[in-house]
Amino acid sequence: MYHENGASWSGPTGFYYRDHRSTPAAGQSKTWTMYVWAPTSYEDDQMELAIVGRFGDEATFTLRLDAVPAGVTGAPAVGSTWDIPARGTFELELPTHKTEDGKTGYQFTVTATMAADDGPNGVCLPSAAPLLLTLAAGVWVLSRPRARR
């Protein structure tokens, strides 16, 4: 995830693989910016974004493609959205973009929306507390070589 120092982030600007801020309240959403790229040593012409769903039923997750790197062809259309399954693996094959500057990679937003009534007084159930940390931990493996078929 990428955070810029400002009103909604007090830490240093940069890439993070975990977000330890609190889980949104029932019926609320939280959105992160995520960049996907391959290291310059990567050799395949395709890469795979894989997100392992280990979430409860307390939230739904949506992935939206906001920008495609300059010069990349054959990528999904900007604005495309995908639902991330609560359990199992979401996989998206992308044309490879190699760079040393992650901010030039594919730009996505990931939105978590908590169920409208998760518990008493609209408070998320305890099982939802690690939910967003799991998302962040599961997403840090952003691009990997695709499986040979």
ROSE-4610 file (N, C-alpha, C; in Angstrom, 1 decimal, always signed):
// ROSE-4610
residu = [M/M/M/Y/Y/Y/H/H/H/E/E/E/N/N/N/G/G/G/A/A/A/S/S/S/W/W/W/S/S/S/G/G/G/P/P/P/T/T/T/G/G/G/F/F/F/Y/Y/Y/Y/Y/Y/R/R/R/D/D/D/H/H/H/R/R/R/S/S/S/T/T/T/P/P/P/A/A/A/A/A/A/G/G/G/Q/Q/Q/S/S/S/K/K/K/T/T/T/W/W/W/T/T/T/M/M/M/Y/Y/Y/V/V/V/W/W/W/A/A/A/P/P/P/T/T/T/S/S/S/Y/Y/Y/E/E/E/D/D/D/D/D/D/Q/Q/Q/M/M/M/E/E/E/L/L/L/A/A/A/I/I/I/V/V/V/G/G/G/R/R/R/F/F/F/G/G/G/D/D/D/E/E/E/A/A/A/T/T/T/F/F/F/T/T/T/L/L/L/R/R/R/L/L/L/D/D/D/A/A/A/V/V/V/P/P/P/A/A/A/G/G/G/V/V/V/T/T/T/G/G/G/A/A/A/P/P/P/A/A/A/V/V/V/G/G/G/S/S/S/T/T/T/W/W/W/D/D/D/I/I/I/P/P/P/A/A/A/R/R/R/G/G/G/T/T/T/F/F/F/E/E/E/L/L/L/E/E/E/L/L/L/P/P/P/T/T/T/H/H/H/K/K/K/T/T/T/E/E/E/D/D/D/G/G/G/K/K/K/T/T/T/G/G/G/Y/Y/Y/Q/Q/Q/F/F/F/T/T/T/V/V/V/T/T/T/A/A/A/T/T/T/M/M/M/A/A/A/A/A/A/D/D/D/D/D/D/G/G/G/P/P/P/N/N/N/G/G/G/V/V/V/C/C/C/L/L/L/P/P/P/S/S/S/A/A/A/A/A/A/P/P/P/L/L/L/L/L/L/L/L/L/T/T/T/L/L/L/A/A/A/A/A/A/G/G/G/V/V/V/W/W/W/V/V/V/L/L/L/S/S/S/R/R/R/P/P/P/R/R/R/A/A/A/R/R/R/R/R/R]
num = [1/1/1/2/2/2/3/3/3/4/4/4/5/5/5/6/6/6/7/7/7/8/8/8/9/9/9/10/10/10/11/11/11/12/12/12/13/13/13/14/14/14/15/15/15/16/16/16/17/17/17/18/18/18/19/19/19/20/20/20/21/21/21/22/22/22/23/23/23/24/24/24/25/25/25/26/26/26/27/27/27/28/28/28/29/29/29/30/30/30/31/31/31/32/32/32/33/33/33/34/34/34/35/35/35/36/36/36/37/37/37/38/38/38/39/39/39/40/40/40/41/41/41/42/42/42/43/43/43/44/44/44/45/45/45/46/46/46/47/47/47/48/48/48/49/49/49/50/50/50/51/51/51/52/52/52/53/53/53/54/54/54/55/55/55/56/56/56/57/57/57/58/58/58/59/59/59/60/60/60/61/61/61/62/62/62/63/63/63/64/64/64/65/65/65/66/66/66/67/67/67/68/68/68/69/69/69/70/70/70/71/71/71/72/72/72/73/73/73/74/74/74/75/75/75/76/76/76/77/77/77/78/78/78/79/79/79/80/80/80/81/81/81/82/82/82/83/83/83/84/84/84/85/85/85/86/86/86/87/87/87/88/88/88/89/89/89/90/90/90/91/91/91/92/92/92/93/93/93/94/94/94/95/95/95/96/96/96/97/97/97/98/98/98/99/99/99/100/100/100/101/101/101/102/102/102/103/103/103/104/104/104/105/105/105/106/106/106/107/107/107/108/108/108/109/109/109/110/110/110/111/111/111/112/112/112/113/113/113/114/114/114/115/115/115/116/116/116/117/117/117/118/118/118/119/119/119/120/120/120/121/121/121/122/122/122/123/123/123/124/124/124/125/125/125/126/126/126/127/127/127/128/128/128/129/129/129/130/130/130/131/131/131/132/132/132/133/133/133/134/134/134/135/135/135/136/136/136/137/137/137/138/138/138/139/139/139/140/140/140/141/141/141/142/142/142/143/143/143/144/144/144/145/145/145/146/146/146/147/147/147/148/148/148/149/149/149]
x = [+0.8/+0.0/+0.9/+0.4/+1.2/+0.5/+1.2/+0.6/+1.4/+0.7/+1.4/+1.1/+2.1/+2.0/+1.0/+0.0/-1.0/-2.1/-3.3/-4.4/-4.8/-4.7/-5.2/-4.0/-2.8/-1.6/-0.5/-0.2/+0.8/+2.2/+2.3/+3.6/+4.4/+5.6/+6.3/+5.7/+5.8/+5.3/+6.1/+5.4/+6.1/+5.2/+5.9/+5.2/+5.1/+4.0/+3.8/+3.1/+3.5/+2.9/+1.8/+1.7/+0.6/+0.1/-1.2/-1.8/-2.5/-1.9/-2.3/-3.4/-3.9/-5.0/-6.2/-7.2/-8.4/-9.2/-10.0/-11.0/-12.1/-12.7/-13.8/-15.0/-15.8/-17.1/-18.0/-19.0/-20.1/-20.7/-20.8/-21.4/-20.4/-19.2/-18.2/-17.2/-16.5/-15.5/-14.1/-13.1/-11.7/-11.1/-10.3/-9.7/-8.2/-7.5/-6.0/-5.6/-4.5/-3.9/-2.8/-2.8/-1.8/-1.2/+0.1/+0.8/+1.4/+1.4/+1.9/+2.9/+4.1/+5.1/+6.0/+6.9/+7.9/+9.3/+10.2/+11.6/+12.2/+13.2/+13.9/+14.5/+14.8/+15.3/+14.3/+13.0/+11.9/+12.0/+11.8/+12.0/+10.7/+9.6/+8.4/+7.7/+6.9/+6.1/+4.8/+4.4/+3.2/+3.6/+2.8/+3.0/+1.6/+1.5/+0.2/+0.1/-1.0/-1.4/-2.2/-1.8/-2.5/-2.8/-4.1/-4.5/-5.2/-4.7/-5.2/-6.3/-7.5/-8.6/-8.7/-8.5/-8.6/-9.5/-10.6/-11.4/-12.7/-13.3/-14.6/-15.7/-16.9/-18.0/-18.4/-17.5/-17.8/-17.6/-16.9/-16.6/-16.5/-16.7/-16.5/-15.3/-14.6/-13.4/-13.5/-13.2/-13.3/-11.9/-11.5/-10.2/-10.6/-10.1/-10.3/-9.0/-8.9/-7.7/-7.8/-6.9/-7.0/-6.0/-4.9/-4.0/-3.1/-2.8/-1.9/-0.6/+0.5/+1.8/+1.9/+2.6/+2.8/+3.4/+3.0/+3.6/+3.1/+2.3/+1.8/+0.6/+0.6/-0.6/-1.1/-2.4/-3.0/-3.5/-3.4/-3.9/-5.4/-6.0/-7.5/-7.7/-8.9/-9.3/-9.2/-8.7/-8.8/-10.2/-10.5/-11.9/-12.4/-11.8/-12.2/-12.2/-13.2/-13.3/-13.5/-13.0/-13.1/-13.5/-14.3/-14.6/-13.5/-13.0/-12.0/-12.7/-12.5/-13.3/-12.8/-13.8/-13.5/-12.5/-12.6/-11.8/-11.3/-10.1/-9.5/-8.6/-8.2/-7.2/-7.8/-7.6/-7.9/-6.6/-6.7/-5.6/-5.9/-5.0/-5.2/-3.9/-3.9/-2.7/-2.6/-1.4/-1.2/+0.1/+0.1/+1.3/+2.4/+3.6/+4.7/+5.0/+5.2/+5.8/+7.0/+8.2/+9.4/+9.9/+10.2/+10.7/+11.4/+12.1/+12.7/+11.9/+10.9/+10.1/+8.6/+8.2/+6.9/+5.8/+5.9/+4.8/+4.6/+5.4/+5.2/+4.4/+4.1/+3.5/+2.0/+1.3/-0.2/-0.7/-1.7/-2.3/-3.7/-3.9/-5.2/-5.7/-7.0/-7.5/-8.2/-8.0/-8.6/-9.6/-10.8/-11.8/-12.4/-12.4/-13.0/-14.3/-15.4/-16.7/-17.2/-17.4/-17.8/-19.3/-19.8/-21.2/-22.0/-23.2/-24.0/-24.2/-24.4/-24.7/-23.9/-22.6/-21.8/-21.9/-22.5/-22.6/-23.4/-23.4/-24.1/-23.6/-24.5/-24.2/-23.4/-23.5/-22.8/-21.3/-20.8/-19.4/-19.0/-17.9/-17.5/-17.2/-17.5/-17.2/-15.7/-15.2/-13.7/-13.1/-13.8/-13.2/-12.8/-13.4/-13.1/-11.9/-11.4/-10.3/-9.0/-8.7/-7.5/-7.7/-9.0/-9.4/-8.5/-8.4/-7.7/-6.2/-5.7/-4.3/-4.0/-5.0/-4.8/-4.8/-5.6/-5.6/-4.3/-3.8/-2.5/-1.4/-1.4/-0.3/-0.5/-1.7/-1.9/-1.6/-1.6/-1.3/+0.1/+1.0/+2.4/+3.0/+2.6/+3.1/+2.3/+2.6/+1.8/+2.0/+3.2/+3.4/+4.3/+4.0/+4.8/+4.8/+5.8/+5.8/+4.5/+4.0/+2.8/+3.1/+2.2/+2.5/+2.6/+3.6/+3.7/+2.6/+2.0/+0.9/+1.3]
y = [-1.2/+0.0/+1.2/+2.3/+3.5/+4.6/+5.3/+6.3/+7.6/+8.7/+10.0/+10.7/+11.3/+12.0/+13.2/+13.3/+14.4/+14.2/+14.7/+14.7/+13.2/+12.3/+10.9/+9.9/+10.4/+9.6/+10.4/+10.1/+10.9/+10.3/+9.1/+8.5/+9.0/+8.6/+9.0/+8.5/+9.3/+8.9/+7.7/+6.7/+5.5/+4.3/+3.2/+1.9/+1.2/+0.6/-0.2/-1.5/-2.6/-3.9/-4.2/-3.3/-3.5/-2.1/-2.1/-0.9/-1.2/-0.7/-1.1/-0.1/+0.7/+1.5/+0.7/+1.3/+0.5/+0.1/-1.0/-1.5/-0.5/-0.2/+0.7/+0.2/+1.1/+0.8/+0.1/-0.5/-1.2/-0.2/-0.7/+0.2/+1.2/+1.2/+2.2/+1.5/+2.3/+1.8/+2.4/+1.7/+2.2/+1.9/+2.8/+2.6/+2.8/+2.0/+2.1/+2.2/+2.9/+2.9/+1.8/+1.1/+0.0/+0.1/-0.1/-0.1/-1.5/-2.0/-3.3/-3.1/-3.7/-3.7/-4.9/-5.1/-6.2/-5.6/-6.3/-5.8/-5.8/-5.0/-5.0/-6.3/-7.2/-8.5/-9.5/-9.2/-10.1/-10.4/-11.6/-12.0/-12.3/-12.6/-13.1/-11.8/-12.1/-10.9/-10.7/-11.6/-11.5/-11.6/-11.0/-11.1/-11.3/-11.8/-12.1/-11.4/-10.6/-10.1/-11.1/-11.5/-12.5/-12.0/-12.1/-11.7/-12.9/-13.4/-14.5/-14.0/-14.4/-14.0/-14.9/-14.3/-14.9/-14.1/-13.6/-12.7/-13.4/-12.7/-13.2/-12.6/-12.8/-12.3/-10.9/-10.3/-8.9/-7.8/-8.2/-7.1/-7.7/-6.8/-7.1/-6.3/-6.8/-6.1/-6.0/-4.8/-4.5/-3.9/-4.4/-3.9/-3.1/-1.9/-1.1/-0.7/-0.8/-0.4/+1.1/+1.9/+3.4/+3.9/+3.2/+3.7/+2.5/+2.5/+1.6/+2.3/+1.6/+2.3/+2.7/+3.9/+4.4/+3.3/+3.1/+2.2/+0.7/+0.4/-1.0/-1.1/-2.2/-2.6/-3.9/-4.2/-5.4/-5.5/-4.4/-4.5/-4.3/-4.7/-4.4/-2.9/-2.5/-1.1/-0.4/+0.8/+1.7/+1.8/+1.6/+1.7/+0.3/-0.8/-2.2/-2.4/-3.2/-3.6/-5.1/-5.6/-7.0/-7.1/-8.1/-8.5/-9.4/-9.2/-10.1/-11.1/-12.4/-13.3/-13.3/-13.6/-13.6/-14.8/-15.8/-17.0/-17.5/-18.0/-18.4/-17.4/-17.6/-16.7/-16.0/-14.7/-13.9/-13.7/-14.0/-13.8/-13.0/-12.1/-11.2/-11.2/-11.7/-11.6/-10.3/-9.7/-8.4/-8.4/-7.6/-7.5/-6.9/-7.4/-7.0/-5.6/-4.9/-3.6/-3.6/-3.5/-3.6/-2.2/-1.9/-0.6/-0.7/+0.3/+0.5/+1.5/+2.2/+3.2/+2.6/+2.1/+1.5/+2.4/+3.7/+4.6/+4.7/+4.1/+4.1/+2.9/+2.0/+0.7/+0.9/-0.2/-0.2/+0.4/+1.2/+1.8/+1.3/+0.7/+0.2/+0.8/+0.8/+1.1/-0.2/-0.4/-1.5/-0.9/-1.3/-0.8/-1.9/-1.8/-2.7/-2.0/-2.7/-2.2/-3.1/-2.6/-3.4/-3.7/-4.8/-5.1/-4.0/-3.8/-2.7/-2.9/-4.2/-4.5/-5.7/-5.4/-6.5/-7.0/-6.2/-6.6/-5.6/-5.8/-4.9/-3.4/-2.5/-1.0/-0.7/-1.5/-1.2/-1.4/-2.1/-2.3/-3.6/-3.6/-4.8/-5.9/-7.1/-8.3/-8.4/-9.1/-9.3/-9.9/-10.8/-11.5/-10.6/-9.4/-8.4/-7.6/-7.6/-6.8/-7.1/-8.3/-8.6/-8.6/-8.3/-8.4/-7.5/-6.3/-5.4/-5.7/-6.1/-6.5/-7.7/-8.6/-9.8/-9.3/-8.4/-7.9/-7.3/-6.4/-5.8/-6.9/-7.8/-8.9/-9.7/-10.0/-10.8/-10.2/-8.9/-8.1/-7.8/-7.9/-7.5/-8.3/-9.6/-10.3/-9.9/-8.8/-8.2/-8.8/-9.1/-9.7/-10.8/-11.9/-13.1/-13.7/-14.5/-15.2/-16.0/-16.0/-16.8/-18.2/-19.1/-20.5/-21.0/-21.8/-22.4/-23.4/-23.4/-24.3/-25.3]
z = [+0.0/+0.0/+0.0/-0.6/-0.6/+0.1/+1.0/+1.8/+1.7/+1.5/+1.5/+2.8/+3.4/+4.7/+4.4/+5.3/+5.2/+6.2/+5.9/+6.8/+7.2/+6.3/+6.7/+7.0/+7.0/+7.2/+7.9/+9.2/+9.9/+9.8/+9.2/+9.0/+7.8/+7.6/+6.4/+5.1/+4.1/+2.8/+2.3/+1.7/+1.2/+1.1/+0.7/+0.6/+1.9/+2.2/+3.4/+3.1/+3.7/+3.5/+4.6/+5.6/+6.6/+6.9/+7.3/+7.8/+9.1/+10.2/+11.6/+12.1/+11.3/+11.7/+12.0/+12.7/+13.2/+12.0/+12.2/+11.3/+11.2/+10.0/+9.9/+10.7/+11.1/+11.8/+10.9/+11.5/+10.7/+9.7/+8.4/+7.4/+6.8/+7.3/+6.7/+5.8/+5.1/+4.1/+4.4/+3.9/+4.0/+2.6/+2.1/+0.7/+0.8/+0.1/+0.0/-1.4/-1.6/-3.0/-3.0/-4.1/-4.2/-5.6/-5.7/-6.9/-7.2/-8.4/-8.8/-9.9/-9.7/-10.7/-10.5/-11.5/-11.4/-11.3/-10.6/-10.5/-11.9/-12.2/-13.5/-13.9/-12.9/-13.3/-13.7/-13.6/-14.0/-15.5/-15.9/-17.3/-18.1/-17.4/-18.2/-18.7/-19.8/-20.4/-19.7/-18.8/-18.0/-16.5/-15.7/-14.2/-13.6/-12.4/-11.8/-10.5/-10.4/-9.1/-8.4/-7.2/-6.4/-5.0/-4.6/-3.3/-2.7/-1.6/-0.9/+0.1/-0.1/+0.8/+2.0/+3.2/+4.5/+5.3/+4.8/+5.5/+6.0/+6.9/+7.4/+6.6/+7.0/+6.3/+6.7/+7.5/+8.1/+7.0/+5.9/+4.9/+3.5/+2.6/+1.2/+0.7/-0.3/-0.8/-2.3/-2.8/-4.2/-4.7/-5.8/-6.4/-7.7/-7.9/-9.1/-9.7/-11.0/-11.7/-12.0/-11.5/-11.7/-12.7/-13.0/-14.0/-14.5/-15.7/-16.4/-16.7/-16.5/-16.8/-18.3/-18.5/-19.8/-20.7/-21.9/-22.9/-22.7/-21.7/-21.6/-22.4/-23.2/-24.0/-23.5/-23.8/-23.4/-22.0/-21.3/-19.9/-19.8/-18.7/-18.5/-18.6/-18.9/-19.1/-17.7/-17.7/-16.5/-16.1/-14.8/-14.3/-14.1/-14.6/-14.3/-12.9/-12.4/-11.0/-10.8/-9.7/-9.4/-7.9/-7.6/-6.2/-5.8/-4.6/-4.0/-3.1/-3.4/-2.6/-1.1/-0.2/+1.2/+1.6/+0.8/+1.0/-0.4/-0.5/-1.7/-2.3/-3.5/-4.1/-5.4/-5.4/-6.5/-7.3/-8.6/-9.5/-10.7/-11.1/-12.2/-13.0/-14.2/-15.0/-15.7/-15.7/-16.2/-17.1/-18.2/-18.9/-18.0/-18.1/-17.2/-17.4/-16.2/-16.2/-15.2/-15.8/-14.9/-14.6/-13.4/-12.9/-11.6/-11.3/-9.9/-9.1/-9.8/-9.1/-9.2/-8.0/-7.9/-8.3/-8.1/-8.4/-9.9/-10.7/-12.2/-12.6/-11.6/-11.9/-12.1/-12.2/-12.2/-10.9/-11.0/-9.8/-9.6/-8.4/-8.0/-6.7/-6.5/-5.2/-4.7/-3.4/-2.7/-1.7/-1.8/-0.8/+0.0/+1.3/+2.2/+2.8/+2.7/+3.2/+4.2/+5.4/+6.5/+6.4/+6.8/+6.8/+7.7/+7.3/+8.0/+9.4/+9.9/+11.3/+11.7/+12.2/+12.5/+14.0/+14.8/+16.2/+17.0/+18.3/+19.2/+19.1/+19.0/+18.9/+17.7/+16.6/+15.4/+15.5/+16.5/+16.6/+15.9/+15.2/+14.4/+15.4/+15.1/+15.9/+16.0/+17.1/+17.3/+16.1/+15.4/+14.3/+13.1/+13.1/+12.1/+12.3/+13.6/+14.0/+13.1/+12.9/+12.1/+10.6/+10.2/+8.9/+7.9/+8.2/+7.4/+7.4/+8.6/+8.6/+7.7/+7.7/+6.8/+5.4/+5.0/+3.7/+3.3/+4.2/+3.9/+3.8/+4.8/+4.8/+3.5/+3.1/+1.9/+0.6/+0.6/-0.6/-0.9/+0.1/-0.1/-1.2/-1.5/-2.6/-3.8/-4.4/-5.4/-6.8/-7.1/-8.5/-8.3/-9.0/-8.9/-10.3/-10.6/-11.9/-12.1/-13.2/-13.4/-13.5/-13.1/-13.1/-14.6/-14.8/-16.1/-16.3/-17.5/-17.7/-18.8]
